[in-house]
Amino acid sequence: MLEGFVIDLNRGYAALLKEKGGAASGAEASALAESMEGLLAMGKRGDEAARRVVEYSKERESSLRGSVVFPSEESRLLAPLGRPSKIIGLALNYVSHVREERKDAPLPQRPFLFSKSSGTGIIGPSEDIVVPDTVQKLDYEVELGVVVGKRGRYIPKERAYEHVAGYTVFNDICDRFYLLDVKPGQPDWLGMKAQDSFSVFGPCIETDVGDPHDLRMTLKVNGEIRQDGRTSDMIFKTPDLIKTISHLVTLEPGDIIATGTCAGNAMTWGGKWLKEGDIIEAEIERIGVLKNRVRFEKPEYRC
């Protein structure tokens, strides 16, 4: 009924409360949440309130247009999370990626973790990946992003999915200079993985994907398929990752785990690096398409 429209949950919540009897009272407030991270932190209460707003907006669609309900073409999607406290990435977590250069390469015995940048590192669908024009070895990696919905520490594998809010498409942008041109065996992970606009994700957080480890994932550059794999190829699955990571740090609502990539990044295409104006389309079935353009800029001082 609301296909082609978006709903402002906070405005819808305020309108719903007003119709119910005026000012909010008790635990209720006129705004449902200040951010997606805040909504996730509310747990079931936030989920139920959001569902009530959606149903209310469907029932009152015509009267709420322009105040709560807006046409999609008049809206711009940002990254579904603005400032997650942590973005944790996985290296070498797909069999095809580990063995695309050497078929007998041993598989890792434990997850290989690193941090991606939050804040200025985050961009969403249709935003440009903006990098200094000095970057010469810009790479891509389509990944399944696991979004944490419930705080937890020392989480056992059998309870891991209790802490998952949903899934998103993640494009792990990399500057391979910091892997290939630094001292051998000593990659600079900050430079390679955590520059501004290197944490690309969206277009949504999908709560129902069926089996998260049986999804097709693809990445195209200017329409050419570069990566085509399945999440079933993961070495360490979501419960393993949540258990391992939560033994190192407390996982909080809105945190993202970028679970690694399949074969076919630019480095393994013989250095078919991203160029100015390239259009990247990262897609995971049942979640959506994340589309971004590459733009280079002169590294000039600004504040």
C-alpha positions, 0 to 999 in steps of 0.5 A: 500500500505504501510502495514508493513512499518512505515513512518518518518514524519520529513524525509518525510516532508523534502523530500517533501519540497525539491521536491517542490522547495528546502529550506523551507520558511515562516511558513514551516520548514524542520522538521514537528514537534519535537514531537507528542505533537508538532504535535498535537499543530499544530492543523489542519495545522499539521494534513494536513501536516502529511496527505500530507507526508503519501500520498507522501510516498505512491506515492514514496514508492520504492524510499523512502525506507530506508530514509523515509519508513522503514519495521515495523520489523526493527522499535521499537514502543515507547509510542506515546507521550514522555512527556505529560505535564499531565496524569490524572487518574480516580478512580471508574469510571465504574459501574462494578468496583464500585460494584464488591464487593458490588452490592448496593455500591453507585456510585460516584457523581463526578469524582475522579481524581488523577495524574499519572507520566509523564517522567520516568513513561511512557513506551510503547508497548513491554517495560518492566514494571520494579519495585523494587523487594520489590513490592509485590502487583503489579496490572493492570487496562486496560483503555481508554486513551483520548488524548488531541489535543487542548489547553483549559480551562473551556471547556463546555461539548458541545465543549469537542470533539473539544479538543480530538485528539484521543484515546489510550490503557492505562494500569494503573499499581498500587502498592496496598501496598500504598492502603492496608497497609497504614493507613486505609482511607489514601491511598498514591496515589503517591506510588500507581499510579505514580512510574516509568513505571506505565504509560503504553500506546500505541500502537498508537493514534487512531483518529477514534474509532466510539463511544468511549463509546461503545468499548470492553476492555480486559486484559489478564495475561499470556493468562488468561482473567482477565478483560472483559468490555465495555467503555459504563460502564463508569459513567462519560463520556469523555465530563464530564471529559474534562469539570471537569478537564479543570475547574481545570487545562488548558488542553494542546495538548498531555495531557492524561486522563486515564478514569478508569477501569472495574471490574477484577483487581488483587486486586479483584481476591483475590490478584492475583498480578503480578509476575516476567515474567508475560505477560500483554495484554491490548486491546481495540477494534478499537485501538489495543493491548498493550503488556508488561512484568513484570520485578523486579529489585534490588533497587540499587543506580544509577545515 
